[in-house]
Amino acid sequence: GETIRLLEELKTAQHETNNHLATAYALLCEDKKEEAKDLLSDLCARPMPEPDRVNSGNSYVNAVLNQRLQQARAMGVPYSVDACLSERLPIAPSDLCSLLGNLLSNALEASVDAPEPFLSVTVKPVKGYLMINVRNAAGCDVMKENPDLATTKHDSDKHGFGIKIIRNIAGKYDGMTDFYMEGSIFTAQAMLKINKLKQ
């Protein structure tokens, strides 16, 4: 729901910008320079988007990333993002949003227990695959304590589907998933085949 709302906001803002630019162009064509200047001046005075908003090149990825990174900021979790994509991917938007959303939710939940939390996200094409790599600080060796990555939440009947969803979506696109610990850092990675895509 939140992802769809953010995406709608993004599309609305883009639509408004196009309308304003068309109006300014029409005013200039009619030699109404002052009116065009006033309109553009008014637009420039509006608050700009937050400087740390991510623009990956893909609207769906932007919507999910920015929503989850807003959560990270609220939780005081430092993060770094490397995301570079094209707008069109041979992946259903619902699958892309679900996969990325689940990976980030898991990482943020794990960060709460880490003494020095951090989140690192990489989303980009690598050798015919879309790589989504999410790393986070972990408070314990997740793979030793919970090798099946089962949910540790009290209401486990409502949770624990995240990892299953991630694996199912990767499988749907002839891809693969990998989960591992390196020191105190947990890495979750999904690779989805996109070699039909012209990069």
C-alpha positions in Angstrom: 0.0 0.0 0.0 2.7 2.5 1.0 4.8 1.6 -2.1 1.8 2.2 -4.4 1.1 5.5 -2.6 4.7 6.7 -3.1 4.6 5.6 -6.7 1.4 7.5 -7.3 2.9 10.6 -5.7 6.0 10.3 -7.9 3.8 10.0 -11.1 1.6 13.0 -10.0 4.7 15.2 -9.4 6.0 14.2 -12.8 2.7 14.9 -14.5 2.4 18.4 -12.8 5.9 19.3 -13.8 5.2 18.4 -17.5 2.0 20.5 -17.3 3.8 23.5 -15.8 6.6 23.3 -18.5 4.0 23.1 -21.3 2.3 26.2 -19.8 5.6 28.1 -19.6 6.4 27.1 -23.2 2.9 28.3 -24.4 3.4 31.7 -22.6 6.8 32.1 -24.3 5.3 31.3 -27.7 2.8 34.1 -27.1 5.7 36.4 -26.1 4.4 36.6 -22.5 7.9 36.5 -21.0 7.0 38.1 -17.6 4.1 35.6 -17.1 6.4 32.7 -18.0 9.1 34.1 -15.7 6.6 34.4 -12.8 5.4 30.8 -13.3 9.0 29.4 -13.4 10.0 31.5 -10.5 7.1 30.2 -8.4 8.0 26.6 -9.3 11.7 27.2 -8.3 10.6 28.6 -4.9 8.8 25.3 -4.0 10.7 23.0 -1.6 12.9 20.6 -3.5 12.8 16.8 -2.8 15.1 15.6 0.1 18.7 15.5 -1.1 19.1 11.9 0.0 16.2 10.6 -1.9 17.4 7.8 -4.2 16.9 7.9 -7.9 17.8 4.5 -9.4 16.3 5.2 -12.8 13.4 2.9 -12.0 10.2 4.3 -10.5 9.2 1.1 -8.6 12.7 0.6 -7.1 12.7 4.3 -6.1 9.3 4.0 -4.4 10.4 0.9 -2.3 13.9 2.2 -1.5 12.8 5.7 -0.5 10.0 4.3 1.8 12.3 1.8 3.5 15.2 4.3 3.8 12.8 6.8 5.5 12.2 4.0 8.0 16.0 3.5 8.4 16.4 7.3 9.1 13.6 7.2 11.7 15.3 4.1 13.3 18.7 5.9 13.3 20.2 3.2 11.0 23.0 4.6 8.7 22.8 3.4 5.2 24.5 3.4 1.8 22.8 2.8 -1.6 24.2 1.9 -5.0 21.3 1.6 -7.4 21.4 2.1 -11.1 18.7 0.6 -13.4 16.6 1.3 -16.4 12.9 2.2 -16.2 11.9 -0.9 -18.1 12.8 -4.3 -16.7 11.5 -7.8 -17.7 10.2 -8.3 -14.2 6.6 -7.7 -13.0 6.5 -4.5 -10.9 4.7 -6.5 -8.1 7.5 -9.1 -8.0 10.2 -6.4 -8.0 8.5 -4.4 -5.2 7.8 -7.5 -3.2 11.3 -8.9 -3.5 13.1 -5.7 -2.6 10.6 -4.8 0.1 11.0 -8.1 1.9 14.8 -8.0 1.7 14.8 -4.5 3.2 12.2 -5.2 5.9 14.3 -8.2 7.1 17.5 -6.2 7.1 15.8 -3.3 9.1 14.3 -5.7 11.6 17.7 -7.4 12.2 19.4 -3.9 12.6 17.4 -3.2 15.7 19.4 -5.9 17.6 22.8 -4.9 16.2 25.2 -2.9 18.5 26.3 -0.8 15.5 23.5 -1.0 12.9 24.0 -0.2 9.3 22.3 -1.1 6.0 23.9 -1.4 2.6 21.9 -1.8 -0.6 23.1 -2.6 -4.1 20.6 -2.9 -7.0 22.1 -3.2 -10.5 22.4 -5.4 -13.6 25.4 -7.8 -13.5 26.1 -10.2 -16.4 22.6 -10.7 -17.6 21.1 -10.7 -14.1 19.5 -8.1 -11.9 21.4 -8.2 -8.6 19.8 -7.1 -5.4 22.3 -7.3 -2.5 21.3 -6.2 1.0 23.8 -6.2 3.8 23.1 -5.4 7.4 24.9 -5.5 10.8 23.6 -8.5 12.8 23.5 -8.9 16.6 24.3 -12.6 16.3 25.4 -15.2 13.8 22.1 -15.6 12.1 23.2 -18.6 10.0 24.4 -20.5 13.1 21.4 -19.7 15.3 18.7 -19.8 12.7 20.0 -21.7 9.6 16.5 -22.0 8.0 16.0 -18.2 8.5 12.7 -18.9 10.1 10.9 -16.0 11.7 11.8 -15.2 15.3 8.6 -13.1 15.9 6.1 -14.1 18.5 3.2 -14.2 16.1 5.0 -16.5 13.7 1.8 -17.6 12.0 1.6 -14.1 10.5 5.3 -13.9 9.6 8.0 -16.0 8.1 6.8 -15.7 4.5 9.5 -13.1 3.6 12.3 -15.6 2.8 9.9 -17.9 1.0 8.6 -15.0 -1.1 12.2 -13.9 -1.9 13.1 -17.5 -3.0 9.9 -18.0 -5.0 10.3 -14.7 -7.0 14.0 -15.5 -7.7 13.0 -18.9 -9.0 10.3 -17.5 -11.2 13.0 -15.5 -13.1 15.5 -18.4 -13.3 17.5 -16.8 -10.6 19.0 -17.7 -7.3 19.3 -16.5 -3.7 22.2 -16.5 -1.3 22.2 -15.8 2.5 25.4 -15.7 4.5 27.3 -14.2 7.4 30.8 -12.5 7.2 31.9 -11.6 10.7 29.0 -9.6 12.1 27.5 -8.7 8.7 24.6 -10.6 7.2 24.1 -10.6 3.5 21.0 -11.5 1.5 21.3 -11.5 -2.2 18.9 -12.3 -5.0 19.8 -12.6 -8.7 17.0 -12.5 -11.3 17.7 -13.3 -15.0 17.2 -10.2 -17.2 19.4 -11.1 -20.1 16.6 -10.2 -22.6 17.2 -6.6 -21.5 19.3 -4.4 -23.7 21.6 -2.4 -21.4 
